[in-house]
Amino acid sequence: MLLDTAEAAQLLDVDEKTMLRWIRKDGLPATFVNEVYRINRADLLEWATDRGIKVKPEIYAAADEESTSLPTLLQALEAGGIHCNVPGTDKLGVLKNVVGLLRLPPQVDPEFVLQVLLAREALGTTAIGDGIAIPHVRNPILLHVSSPAVTLCFLETPIDFNALDGKPVRILFTLTSPSAKVHLHLLSKLAYALRDPRLRQLLQDRCDPAAIKAAIAEIENELGR
């Protein structure tokens, strides 16, 4: 959850002017978007703890609740949506169009998300073979989203993502997560589901949102058992 300066000040039992001074002069992590500072609750807790600043018990309870709330892959996919025939003739164009489909909160700049995704690709391809890629940010906290989502895009034209198997990519699963724990949880869930031949076959056959969701639900139910 992202806090504004008034909410953060209340949790640390200080006035808002003090909070602004800490952001501007003392290294309290915050993002300035649409003329408002936004502070990640986990960053606030870590920063205050490092400096011996007393915090209200509510911040611990909320942080613990957030860290233990792990979505299913189906829930994240329903939050992100499935999109067919996404246009683009190169990696930049495709990722720009994918970012345009992400359900980002108002305070998140789509151009910033695009640059973060491109930076991640520059570190090494996110293509995993068989025409599938999983573009995501290296540090999910950078996005400052409040809830996780997996957005599935079927490309109109397969694109070269420098995949190890040499196959162009036509299927993108894009992850946005509020924390590293949720990010890794969704990545592991997705990796498991993509090993299932039922889902792999569906993805290769066609863009069928209802069938894809049904297959993922079945796979997750079997995993739970």
Biotite code that builds the C-alpha atoms (Angstrom):
import biotite.structure as struc

atoms = struc.array([
    struc.Atom([0.000, 0.000, 0.000], chain_id="A", res_id=1, res_name="MET", atom_name="CA", element="C"),
    struc.Atom([1.244, 3.484, -0.867], chain_id="A", res_id=2, res_name="LEU", atom_name="CA", element="C"),
    struc.Atom([0.909, 6.286, 1.666], chain_id="A", res_id=3, res_name="LEU", atom_name="CA", element="C"),
    struc.Atom([0.759, 10.029, 1.197], chain_id="A", res_id=4, res_name="ASP", atom_name="CA", element="C"),
    struc.Atom([2.829, 12.244, 3.491], chain_id="A", res_id=5, res_name="THR", atom_name="CA", element="C"),
    struc.Atom([-0.075, 12.909, 5.872], chain_id="A", res_id=6, res_name="ALA", atom_name="CA", element="C"),
    struc.Atom([-0.739, 9.176, 6.363], chain_id="A", res_id=7, res_name="GLU", atom_name="CA", element="C"),
    struc.Atom([2.959, 8.426, 6.825], chain_id="A", res_id=8, res_name="ALA", atom_name="CA", element="C"),
    struc.Atom([3.315, 11.290, 9.314], chain_id="A", res_id=9, res_name="ALA", atom_name="CA", element="C"),
    struc.Atom([0.436, 9.899, 11.368], chain_id="A", res_id=10, res_name="GLN", atom_name="CA", element="C"),
    struc.Atom([2.064, 6.456, 11.546], chain_id="A", res_id=11, res_name="LEU", atom_name="CA", element="C"),
    struc.Atom([5.329, 7.988, 12.781], chain_id="A", res_id=12, res_name="LEU", atom_name="CA", element="C"),
    struc.Atom([3.520, 10.442, 15.071], chain_id="A", res_id=13, res_name="ASP", atom_name="CA", element="C"),
    struc.Atom([5.135, 13.539, 13.538], chain_id="A", res_id=14, res_name="VAL", atom_name="CA", element="C"),
    struc.Atom([3.790, 16.492, 11.589], chain_id="A", res_id=15, res_name="ASP", atom_name="CA", element="C"),
    struc.Atom([3.696, 16.524, 7.792], chain_id="A", res_id=16, res_name="GLU", atom_name="CA", element="C"),
    struc.Atom([6.432, 19.184, 7.566], chain_id="A", res_id=17, res_name="LYS", atom_name="CA", element="C"),
    struc.Atom([8.820, 16.809, 9.333], chain_id="A", res_id=18, res_name="THR", atom_name="CA", element="C"),
    struc.Atom([7.898, 14.048, 6.902], chain_id="A", res_id=19, res_name="MET", atom_name="CA", element="C"),
    struc.Atom([8.620, 16.301, 3.913], chain_id="A", res_id=20, res_name="LEU", atom_name="CA", element="C"),
    struc.Atom([11.980, 17.283, 5.419], chain_id="A", res_id=21, res_name="ARG", atom_name="CA", element="C"),
    struc.Atom([12.896, 13.622, 5.883], chain_id="A", res_id=22, res_name="TRP", atom_name="CA", element="C"),
    struc.Atom([12.037, 12.933, 2.236], chain_id="A", res_id=23, res_name="ILE", atom_name="CA", element="C"),
    struc.Atom([13.962, 15.908, 0.859], chain_id="A", res_id=24, res_name="ARG", atom_name="CA", element="C"),
    struc.Atom([16.990, 15.901, 3.145], chain_id="A", res_id=25, res_name="LYS", atom_name="CA", element="C"),
    struc.Atom([17.251, 12.613, 5.056], chain_id="A", res_id=26, res_name="ASP", atom_name="CA", element="C"),
    struc.Atom([16.795, 9.960, 2.401], chain_id="A", res_id=27, res_name="GLY", atom_name="CA", element="C"),
    struc.Atom([13.291, 8.692, 3.182], chain_id="A", res_id=28, res_name="LEU", atom_name="CA", element="C"),
    struc.Atom([12.350, 6.794, -0.026], chain_id="A", res_id=29, res_name="PRO", atom_name="CA", element="C"),
    struc.Atom([9.406, 8.375, -1.828], chain_id="A", res_id=30, res_name="ALA", atom_name="CA", element="C"),
    struc.Atom([8.164, 8.862, -5.361], chain_id="A", res_id=31, res_name="THR", atom_name="CA", element="C"),
    struc.Atom([6.969, 12.280, -6.555], chain_id="A", res_id=32, res_name="PHE", atom_name="CA", element="C"),
    struc.Atom([4.086, 11.714, -8.969], chain_id="A", res_id=33, res_name="VAL", atom_name="CA", element="C"),
    struc.Atom([1.416, 14.209, -10.005], chain_id="A", res_id=34, res_name="ASN", atom_name="CA", element="C"),
    struc.Atom([2.807, 16.718, -7.480], chain_id="A", res_id=35, res_name="GLU", atom_name="CA", element="C"),
    struc.Atom([2.277, 14.305, -4.572], chain_id="A", res_id=36, res_name="VAL", atom_name="CA", element="C"),
    struc.Atom([4.819, 12.234, -2.653], chain_id="A", res_id=37, res_name="TYR", atom_name="CA", element="C"),
    struc.Atom([3.964, 8.523, -2.365], chain_id="A", res_id=38, res_name="ARG", atom_name="CA", element="C"),
    struc.Atom([5.686, 6.313, 0.207], chain_id="A", res_id=39, res_name="ILE", atom_name="CA", element="C"),
    struc.Atom([5.755, 2.543, 0.250], chain_id="A", res_id=40, res_name="ASN", atom_name="CA", element="C"),
    struc.Atom([4.748, 1.229, 3.673], chain_id="A", res_id=41, res_name="ARG", atom_name="CA", element="C"),
    struc.Atom([7.592, -1.308, 3.745], chain_id="A", res_id=42, res_name="ALA", atom_name="CA", element="C"),
    struc.Atom([10.132, 1.401, 2.828], chain_id="A", res_id=43, res_name="ASP", atom_name="CA", element="C"),
    struc.Atom([8.783, 3.616, 5.614], chain_id="A", res_id=44, res_name="LEU", atom_name="CA", element="C"),
    struc.Atom([9.036, 0.840, 8.174], chain_id="A", res_id=45, res_name="LEU", atom_name="CA", element="C"),
    struc.Atom([12.591, -0.051, 7.153], chain_id="A", res_id=46, res_name="GLU", atom_name="CA", element="C"),
    struc.Atom([13.757, 3.582, 7.095], chain_id="A", res_id=47, res_name="TRP", atom_name="CA", element="C"),
    struc.Atom([12.246, 4.363, 10.507], chain_id="A", res_id=48, res_name="ALA", atom_name="CA", element="C"),
    struc.Atom([13.606, 1.170, 12.068], chain_id="A", res_id=49, res_name="THR", atom_name="CA", element="C"),
    struc.Atom([17.127, 1.929, 10.824], chain_id="A", res_id=50, res_name="ASP", atom_name="CA", element="C"),
    struc.Atom([16.974, 5.329, 12.548], chain_id="A", res_id=51, res_name="ARG", atom_name="CA", element="C"),
    struc.Atom([15.400, 4.180, 15.779], chain_id="A", res_id=52, res_name="GLY", atom_name="CA", element="C"),
    struc.Atom([12.213, 6.159, 15.161], chain_id="A", res_id=53, res_name="ILE", atom_name="CA", element="C"),
    struc.Atom([9.197, 4.911, 17.091], chain_id="A", res_id=54, res_name="LYS", atom_name="CA", element="C"),
    struc.Atom([6.312, 3.814, 14.877], chain_id="A", res_id=55, res_name="VAL", atom_name="CA", element="C"),
    struc.Atom([2.722, 2.969, 15.714], chain_id="A", res_id=56, res_name="LYS", atom_name="CA", element="C"),
    struc.Atom([1.794, -0.729, 15.943], chain_id="A", res_id=57, res_name="PRO", atom_name="CA", element="C"),
    struc.Atom([-0.615, -0.363, 12.992], chain_id="A", res_id=58, res_name="GLU", atom_name="CA", element="C"),
    struc.Atom([2.267, -0.206, 10.534], chain_id="A", res_id=59, res_name="ILE", atom_name="CA", element="C"),
    struc.Atom([3.546, -3.624, 11.637], chain_id="A", res_id=60, res_name="TYR", atom_name="CA", element="C"),
    struc.Atom([0.103, -5.200, 11.462], chain_id="A", res_id=61, res_name="ALA", atom_name="CA", element="C"),
    struc.Atom([-0.550, -3.807, 7.991], chain_id="A", res_id=62, res_name="ALA", atom_name="CA", element="C"),
    struc.Atom([2.877, -4.771, 6.710], chain_id="A", res_id=63, res_name="ALA", atom_name="CA", element="C"),
    struc.Atom([2.406, -8.319, 7.997], chain_id="A", res_id=64, res_name="ASP", atom_name="CA", element="C"),
    struc.Atom([-1.054, -8.534, 6.424], chain_id="A", res_id=65, res_name="GLU", atom_name="CA", element="C"),
    struc.Atom([0.276, -7.358, 3.075], chain_id="A", res_id=66, res_name="GLU", atom_name="CA", element="C"),
    struc.Atom([3.193, -9.757, 3.121], chain_id="A", res_id=67, res_name="SER", atom_name="CA", element="C"),
    struc.Atom([1.028, -12.803, 3.787], chain_id="A", res_id=68, res_name="THR", atom_name="CA", element="C"),
    struc.Atom([-1.742, -12.014, 1.283], chain_id="A", res_id=69, res_name="SER", atom_name="CA", element="C"),
    struc.Atom([-0.718, -14.041, -1.753], chain_id="A", res_id=70, res_name="LEU", atom_name="CA", element="C"),
    struc.Atom([-3.018, -14.123, -4.775], chain_id="A", res_id=71, res_name="PRO", atom_name="CA", element="C"),
    struc.Atom([-3.704, -17.093, -6.992], chain_id="A", res_id=72, res_name="THR", atom_name="CA", element="C"),
    struc.Atom([-2.438, -16.919, -10.555], chain_id="A", res_id=73, res_name="LEU", atom_name="CA", element="C"),
    struc.Atom([-6.050, -16.823, -11.759], chain_id="A", res_id=74, res_name="LEU", atom_name="CA", element="C"),
    struc.Atom([-6.848, -13.852, -9.524], chain_id="A", res_id=75, res_name="GLN", atom_name="CA", element="C"),
    struc.Atom([-3.808, -11.974, -10.823], chain_id="A", res_id=76, res_name="ALA", atom_name="CA", element="C"),
    struc.Atom([-4.710, -12.818, -14.430], chain_id="A", res_id=77, res_name="LEU", atom_name="CA", element="C"),
    struc.Atom([-8.274, -11.628, -13.956], chain_id="A", res_id=78, res_name="GLU", atom_name="CA", element="C"),
    struc.Atom([-6.884, -8.388, -12.505], chain_id="A", res_id=79, res_name="ALA", atom_name="CA", element="C"),
    struc.Atom([-4.533, -7.901, -15.464], chain_id="A", res_id=80, res_name="GLY", atom_name="CA", element="C"),
    struc.Atom([-6.704, -9.188, -18.296], chain_id="A", res_id=81, res_name="GLY", atom_name="CA", element="C"),
    struc.Atom([-6.135, -11.164, -21.500], chain_id="A", res_id=82, res_name="ILE", atom_name="CA", element="C"),
    struc.Atom([-5.697, -9.250, -24.755], chain_id="A", res_id=83, res_name="HIS", atom_name="CA", element="C"),
    struc.Atom([-5.713, -10.636, -28.305], chain_id="A", res_id=84, res_name="CYS", atom_name="CA", element="C"),
    struc.Atom([-3.973, -9.278, -31.428], chain_id="A", res_id=85, res_name="ASN", atom_name="CA", element="C"),
    struc.Atom([-1.806, -6.679, -29.697], chain_id="A", res_id=86, res_name="VAL", atom_name="CA", element="C"),
    struc.Atom([0.010, -4.727, -32.457], chain_id="A", res_id=87, res_name="PRO", atom_name="CA", element="C"),
    struc.Atom([3.701, -3.889, -32.779], chain_id="A", res_id=88, res_name="GLY", atom_name="CA", element="C"),
    struc.Atom([6.529, -4.520, -35.237], chain_id="A", res_id=89, res_name="THR", atom_name="CA", element="C"),
    struc.Atom([9.487, -4.537, -32.833], chain_id="A", res_id=90, res_name="ASP", atom_name="CA", element="C"),
    struc.Atom([10.223, -4.996, -29.135], chain_id="A", res_id=91, res_name="LYS", atom_name="CA", element="C"),
    struc.Atom([9.880, -1.304, -28.294], chain_id="A", res_id=92, res_name="LEU", atom_name="CA", element="C"),
    struc.Atom([6.579, -0.956, -30.098], chain_id="A", res_id=93, res_name="GLY", atom_name="CA", element="C"),
    struc.Atom([5.139, -4.120, -28.596], chain_id="A", res_id=94, res_name="VAL", atom_name="CA", element="C"),
    struc.Atom([6.149, -3.250, -25.033], chain_id="A", res_id=95, res_name="LEU", atom_name="CA", element="C"),
    struc.Atom([4.769, 0.269, -25.449], chain_id="A", res_id=96, res_name="LYS", atom_name="CA", element="C"),
    struc.Atom([1.412, -1.164, -26.488], chain_id="A", res_id=97, res_name="ASN", atom_name="CA", element="C"),
    struc.Atom([1.494, -3.724, -23.682], chain_id="A", res_id=98, res_name="VAL", atom_name="CA", element="C"),
    struc.Atom([2.136, -0.992, -21.106], chain_id="A", res_id=99, res_name="VAL", atom_name="CA", element="C"),
    struc.Atom([-0.852, 0.850, -22.527], chain_id="A", res_id=100, res_name="GLY", atom_name="CA", element="C"),
    struc.Atom([-3.001, -2.157, -21.630], chain_id="A", res_id=101, res_name="LEU", atom_name="CA", element="C"),
    struc.Atom([-1.727, -2.483, -18.052], chain_id="A", res_id=102, res_name="LEU", atom_name="CA", element="C"),
    struc.Atom([-4.225, -1.420, -15.413], chain_id="A", res_id=103, res_name="ARG", atom_name="CA", element="C"),
    struc.Atom([-1.873, 0.943, -13.629], chain_id="A", res_id=104, res_name="LEU", atom_name="CA", element="C"),
    struc.Atom([-2.905, 3.257, -10.788], chain_id="A", res_id=105, res_name="PRO", atom_name="CA", element="C"),
    struc.Atom([-3.168, 6.976, -11.676], chain_id="A", res_id=106, res_name="PRO", atom_name="CA", element="C"),
    struc.Atom([0.069, 7.882, -9.889], chain_id="A", res_id=107, res_name="GLN", atom_name="CA", element="C"),
    struc.Atom([2.172, 5.509, -12.027], chain_id="A", res_id=108, res_name="VAL", atom_name="CA", element="C"),
    struc.Atom([3.659, 7.015, -15.204], chain_id="A", res_id=109, res_name="ASP", atom_name="CA", element="C"),
    struc.Atom([3.312, 4.547, -18.139], chain_id="A", res_id=110, res_name="PRO", atom_name="CA", element="C"),
    struc.Atom([6.468, 5.927, -19.746], chain_id="A", res_id=111, res_name="GLU", atom_name="CA", element="C"),
    struc.Atom([8.410, 5.104, -16.585], chain_id="A", res_id=112, res_name="PHE", atom_name="CA", element="C"),
    struc.Atom([7.026, 1.540, -16.637], chain_id="A", res_id=113, res_name="VAL", atom_name="CA", element="C"),
    struc.Atom([8.088, 1.185, -20.279], chain_id="A", res_id=114, res_name="LEU", atom_name="CA", element="C"),
    struc.Atom([11.633, 2.332, -19.490], chain_id="A", res_id=115, res_name="GLN", atom_name="CA", element="C"),
    struc.Atom([11.834, -0.099, -16.565], chain_id="A", res_id=116, res_name="VAL", atom_name="CA", element="C"),
    struc.Atom([10.711, -3.001, -18.768], chain_id="A", res_id=117, res_name="LEU", atom_name="CA", element="C"),
    struc.Atom([13.206, -2.041, -21.477], chain_id="A", res_id=118, res_name="LEU", atom_name="CA", element="C"),
    struc.Atom([15.975, -1.838, -18.869], chain_id="A", res_id=119, res_name="ALA", atom_name="CA", element="C"),
    struc.Atom([15.061, -5.341, -17.684], chain_id="A", res_id=120, res_name="ARG", atom_name="CA", element="C"),
    struc.Atom([15.234, -6.673, -21.255], chain_id="A", res_id=121, res_name="GLU", atom_name="CA", element="C"),
    struc.Atom([18.660, -5.043, -21.665], chain_id="A", res_id=122, res_name="ALA", atom_name="CA", element="C"),
    struc.Atom([19.917, -7.181, -18.763], chain_id="A", res_id=123, res_name="LEU", atom_name="CA", element="C"),
    struc.Atom([18.858, -10.352, -20.561], chain_id="A", res_id=124, res_name="GLY", atom_name="CA", element="C"),
    struc.Atom([15.879, -11.593, -22.494], chain_id="A", res_id=125, res_name="THR", atom_name="CA", element="C"),
    struc.Atom([12.710, -12.499, -20.607], chain_id="A", res_id=126, res_name="THR", atom_name="CA", element="C"),
    struc.Atom([11.771, -14.965, -23.368], chain_id="A", res_id=127, res_name="ALA", atom_name="CA", element="C"),
    struc.Atom([11.515, -18.509, -21.980], chain_id="A", res_id=128, res_name="ILE", atom_name="CA", element="C"),
    struc.Atom([11.114, -20.401, -25.253], chain_id="A", res_id=129, res_name="GLY", atom_name="CA", element="C"),
    struc.Atom([8.276, -21.661, -27.436], chain_id="A", res_id=130, res_name="ASP", atom_name="CA", element="C"),
    struc.Atom([7.269, -18.108, -28.300], chain_id="A", res_id=131, res_name="GLY", atom_name="CA", element="C"),
    struc.Atom([6.585, -17.028, -24.703], chain_id="A", res_id=132, res_name="ILE", atom_name="CA", element="C"),
    struc.Atom([8.129, -14.144, -22.730], chain_id="A", res_id=133, res_name="ALA", atom_name="CA", element="C"),
    struc.Atom([7.534, -12.850, -19.210], chain_id="A", res_id=134, res_name="ILE", atom_name="CA", element="C"),
    struc.Atom([8.525, -9.152, -19.179], chain_id="A", res_id=135, res_name="PRO", atom_name="CA", element="C"),
    struc.Atom([8.728, -7.782, -15.649], chain_id="A", res_id=136, res_name="HIS", atom_name="CA", element="C"),
    struc.Atom([10.686, -5.337, -13.553], chain_id="A", res_id=137, res_name="VAL", atom_name="CA", element="C"),
    struc.Atom([13.728, -6.493, -11.634], chain_id="A", res_id=138, res_name="ARG", atom_name="CA", element="C"),
    struc.Atom([12.583, -4.684, -8.482], chain_id="A", res_id=139, res_name="ASN", atom_name="CA", element="C"),
    struc.Atom([8.761, -4.669, -8.266], chain_id="A", res_id=140, res_name="PRO", atom_name="CA", element="C"),
    struc.Atom([8.767, -1.912, -5.620], chain_id="A", res_id=141, res_name="ILE", atom_name="CA", element="C"),
    struc.Atom([9.792, 0.520, -8.376], chain_id="A", res_id=142, res_name="LEU", atom_name="CA", element="C"),
    struc.Atom([6.292, 0.400, -9.828], chain_id="A", res_id=143, res_name="LEU", atom_name="CA", element="C"),
    struc.Atom([4.542, 1.351, -6.587], chain_id="A", res_id=144, res_name="HIS", atom_name="CA", element="C"),
    struc.Atom([1.399, -0.609, -7.464], chain_id="A", res_id=145, res_name="VAL", atom_name="CA", element="C"),
    struc.Atom([-0.972, -1.544, -4.660], chain_id="A", res_id=146, res_name="SER", atom_name="CA", element="C"),
    struc.Atom([-2.185, -4.897, -5.995], chain_id="A", res_id=147, res_name="SER", atom_name="CA", element="C"),
    struc.Atom([-0.669, -7.648, -8.176], chain_id="A", res_id=148, res_name="PRO", atom_name="CA", element="C"),
    struc.Atom([-1.674, -8.370, -11.749], chain_id="A", res_id=149, res_name="ALA", atom_name="CA", element="C"),
    struc.Atom([-0.641, -10.619, -14.620], chain_id="A", res_id=150, res_name="VAL", atom_name="CA", element="C"),
    struc.Atom([-1.504, -9.261, -18.067], chain_id="A", res_id=151, res_name="THR", atom_name="CA", element="C"),
    struc.Atom([-1.506, -11.786, -20.922], chain_id="A", res_id=152, res_name="LEU", atom_name="CA", element="C"),
    struc.Atom([-1.043, -10.412, -24.445], chain_id="A", res_id=153, res_name="CYS", atom_name="CA", element="C"),
    struc.Atom([-1.181, -12.331, -27.717], chain_id="A", res_id=154, res_name="PHE", atom_name="CA", element="C"),
    struc.Atom([0.806, -10.402, -30.325], chain_id="A", res_id=155, res_name="LEU", atom_name="CA", element="C"),
    struc.Atom([-0.524, -9.695, -33.772], chain_id="A", res_id=156, res_name="GLU", atom_name="CA", element="C"),
    struc.Atom([2.971, -10.248, -35.182], chain_id="A", res_id=157, res_name="THR", atom_name="CA", element="C"),
    struc.Atom([5.643, -12.480, -33.556], chain_id="A", res_id=158, res_name="PRO", atom_name="CA", element="C"),
    struc.Atom([8.630, -10.404, -32.407], chain_id="A", res_id=159, res_name="ILE", atom_name="CA", element="C"),
    struc.Atom([12.302, -11.272, -31.936], chain_id="A", res_id=160, res_name="ASP", atom_name="CA", element="C"),
    struc.Atom([13.108, -11.216, -28.188], chain_id="A", res_id=161, res_name="PHE", atom_name="CA", element="C"),
    struc.Atom([16.523, -12.885, -28.576], chain_id="A", res_id=162, res_name="ASN", atom_name="CA", element="C"),
    struc.Atom([15.102, -16.099, -27.138], chain_id="A", res_id=163, res_name="ALA", atom_name="CA", element="C"),
    struc.Atom([17.594, -18.885, -26.530], chain_id="A", res_id=164, res_name="LEU", atom_name="CA", element="C"),
    struc.Atom([15.631, -21.256, -28.764], chain_id="A", res_id=165, res_name="ASP", atom_name="CA", element="C"),
    struc.Atom([15.610, -18.633, -31.531], chain_id="A", res_id=166, res_name="GLY", atom_name="CA", element="C"),
    struc.Atom([11.815, -18.576, -31.807], chain_id="A", res_id=167, res_name="LYS", atom_name="CA", element="C"),
    struc.Atom([10.050, -15.197, -32.085], chain_id="A", res_id=168, res_name="PRO", atom_name="CA", element="C"),
    struc.Atom([7.722, -14.278, -29.226], chain_id="A", res_id=169, res_name="VAL", atom_name="CA", element="C"),
    struc.Atom([3.964, -14.046, -29.704], chain_id="A", res_id=170, res_name="ARG", atom_name="CA", element="C"),
    struc.Atom([2.770, -14.472, -26.089], chain_id="A", res_id=171, res_name="ILE", atom_name="CA", element="C"),
    struc.Atom([3.656, -12.062, -23.274], chain_id="A", res_id=172, res_name="LEU", atom_name="CA", element="C"),
    struc.Atom([2.819, -12.477, -19.586], chain_id="A", res_id=173, res_name="PHE", atom_name="CA", element="C"),
    struc.Atom([3.567, -9.114, -17.917], chain_id="A", res_id=174, res_name="THR", atom_name="CA", element="C"),
    struc.Atom([3.781, -9.078, -14.112], chain_id="A", res_id=175, res_name="LEU", atom_name="CA", element="C"),
    struc.Atom([3.211, -6.066, -11.871], chain_id="A", res_id=176, res_name="THR", atom_name="CA", element="C"),
    struc.Atom([3.515, -6.664, -8.124], chain_id="A", res_id=177, res_name="SER", atom_name="CA", element="C"),
    struc.Atom([3.481, -4.582, -4.927], chain_id="A", res_id=178, res_name="PRO", atom_name="CA", element="C"),
    struc.Atom([6.314, -6.531, -3.266], chain_id="A", res_id=179, res_name="SER", atom_name="CA", element="C"),
    struc.Atom([9.176, -8.898, -4.019], chain_id="A", res_id=180, res_name="ALA", atom_name="CA", element="C"),
    struc.Atom([7.406, -11.687, -2.128], chain_id="A", res_id=181, res_name="LYS", atom_name="CA", element="C"),
    struc.Atom([4.256, -11.451, -4.259], chain_id="A", res_id=182, res_name="VAL", atom_name="CA", element="C"),
    struc.Atom([6.373, -11.071, -7.398], chain_id="A", res_id=183, res_name="HIS", atom_name="CA", element="C"),
    struc.Atom([8.295, -14.292, -6.739], chain_id="A", res_id=184, res_name="LEU", atom_name="CA", element="C"),
    struc.Atom([5.099, -16.076, -5.737], chain_id="A", res_id=185, res_name="HIS", atom_name="CA", element="C"),
    struc.Atom([3.425, -15.212, -9.044], chain_id="A", res_id=186, res_name="LEU", atom_name="CA", element="C"),
    struc.Atom([6.531, -16.048, -11.067], chain_id="A", res_id=187, res_name="LEU", atom_name="CA", element="C"),
    struc.Atom([6.713, -19.504, -9.491], chain_id="A", res_id=188, res_name="SER", atom_name="CA", element="C"),
    struc.Atom([2.974, -20.081, -10.029], chain_id="A", res_id=189, res_name="LYS", atom_name="CA", element="C"),
    struc.Atom([3.247, -19.028, -13.659], chain_id="A", res_id=190, res_name="LEU", atom_name="CA", element="C"),
    struc.Atom([6.333, -21.160, -14.263], chain_id="A", res_id=191, res_name="ALA", atom_name="CA", element="C"),
    struc.Atom([4.521, -24.187, -12.837], chain_id="A", res_id=192, res_name="TYR", atom_name="CA", element="C"),
    struc.Atom([1.397, -23.573, -14.938], chain_id="A", res_id=193, res_name="ALA", atom_name="CA", element="C"),
    struc.Atom([3.439, -23.130, -18.109], chain_id="A", res_id=194, res_name="LEU", atom_name="CA", element="C"),
    struc.Atom([4.941, -26.583, -17.654], chain_id="A", res_id=195, res_name="ARG", atom_name="CA", element="C"),
    struc.Atom([1.467, -28.090, -17.964], chain_id="A", res_id=196, res_name="ASP", atom_name="CA", element="C"),
    struc.Atom([0.812, -29.358, -21.527], chain_id="A", res_id=197, res_name="PRO", atom_name="CA", element="C"),
    struc.Atom([-2.857, -28.355, -21.348], chain_id="A", res_id=198, res_name="ARG", atom_name="CA", element="C"),
    struc.Atom([-2.029, -24.679, -20.933], chain_id="A", res_id=199, res_name="LEU", atom_name="CA", element="C"),
    struc.Atom([0.879, -24.768, -23.378], chain_id="A", res_id=200, res_name="ARG", atom_name="CA", element="C"),
    struc.Atom([-1.346, -26.241, -26.069], chain_id="A", res_id=201, res_name="GLN", atom_name="CA", element="C"),
    struc.Atom([-4.071, -23.666, -25.483], chain_id="A", res_id=202, res_name="LEU", atom_name="CA", element="C"),
    struc.Atom([-1.576, -20.820, -25.736], chain_id="A", res_id=203, res_name="LEU", atom_name="CA", element="C"),
    struc.Atom([-0.203, -22.151, -29.012], chain_id="A", res_id=204, res_name="GLN", atom_name="CA", element="C"),
    struc.Atom([-3.635, -22.787, -30.538], chain_id="A", res_id=205, res_name="ASP", atom_name="CA", element="C"),
    struc.Atom([-5.476, -19.500, -30.125], chain_id="A", res_id=206, res_name="ARG", atom_name="CA", element="C"),
    struc.Atom([-6.312, -16.521, -27.940], chain_id="A", res_id=207, res_name="CYS", atom_name="CA", element="C"),
    struc.Atom([-9.244, -17.922, -25.946], chain_id="A", res_id=208, res_name="ASP", atom_name="CA", element="C"),
    struc.Atom([-9.532, -16.056, -22.611], chain_id="A", res_id=209, res_name="PRO", atom_name="CA", element="C"),
    struc.Atom([-12.279, -18.262, -21.160], chain_id="A", res_id=210, res_name="ALA", atom_name="CA", element="C"),
    struc.Atom([-10.459, -21.502, -21.961], chain_id="A", res_id=211, res_name="ALA", atom_name="CA", element="C"),
    struc.Atom([-7.133, -20.166, -20.654], chain_id="A", res_id=212, res_name="ILE", atom_name="CA", element="C"),
    struc.Atom([-8.683, -19.094, -17.349], chain_id="A", res_id=213, res_name="LYS", atom_name="CA", element="C"),
    struc.Atom([-10.437, -22.440, -16.989], chain_id="A", res_id=214, res_name="ALA", atom_name="CA", element="C"),
    struc.Atom([-7.179, -24.321, -17.583], chain_id="A", res_id=215, res_name="ALA", atom_name="CA", element="C"),
    struc.Atom([-5.286, -22.214, -15.040], chain_id="A", res_id=216, res_name="ILE", atom_name="CA", element="C"),
    struc.Atom([-8.065, -22.709, -12.479], chain_id="A", res_id=217, res_name="ALA", atom_name="CA", element="C"),
    struc.Atom([-7.885, -26.471, -13.009], chain_id="A", res_id=218, res_name="GLU", atom_name="CA", element="C"),
    struc.Atom([-4.103, -26.530, -12.737], chain_id="A", res_id=219, res_name="ILE", atom_name="CA", element="C"),
    struc.Atom([-4.142, -24.489, -9.523], chain_id="A", res_id=220, res_name="GLU", atom_name="CA", element="C"),
    struc.Atom([-6.872, -26.664, -8.015], chain_id="A", res_id=221, res_name="ASN", atom_name="CA", element="C"),
    struc.Atom([-4.806, -29.772, -8.730], chain_id="A", res_id=222, res_name="GLU", atom_name="CA", element="C"),
    struc.Atom([-1.729, -28.102, -7.247], chain_id="A", res_id=223, res_name="LEU", atom_name="CA", element="C"),
    struc.Atom([-3.713, -27.315, -4.082], chain_id="A", res_id=224, res_name="GLY", atom_name="CA", element="C"),
    struc.Atom([-4.756, -30.926, -3.717], chain_id="A", res_id=225, res_name="ARG", atom_name="CA", element="C"),
])
